[in-house]
Amino acid sequence: MTEAKSTTTSPQQPQTEPGVGERAAEARARIEAQYHDIEQSYDQTRQRLQEFNDQAVDFIRTNPGLAIAGAVAAGYLIGRLASRRWLA
């Protein structure tokens, strides 16, 4: 005696609130707009940093002695500040 299994079971559809698709579309649009804004801000910041780097390189190439003296002075000051903080 074998019992036949019923294959006519209907899968239940998940109950969703009305307007969920609309809210999802709105959320997606907001996220895409924010992504675009962030991408644009990143590109602008990257461009500004590239320009700053180019100016620094040009300054160092035209004034190598001054650049070395500035680096030595900055290193000396940082060393003094670090030795006071960690040794005191």
Secondary structure, 3 states (H helix, E strand, C coil): CCCCCCCCCCCCCCCCCCCHHHHHHHHHHHHHHHHHHHHHHHHHHHHHHHHHHHHHHHHHHHCHHHHHHHHHHHHHHHHHHHHHHHHC
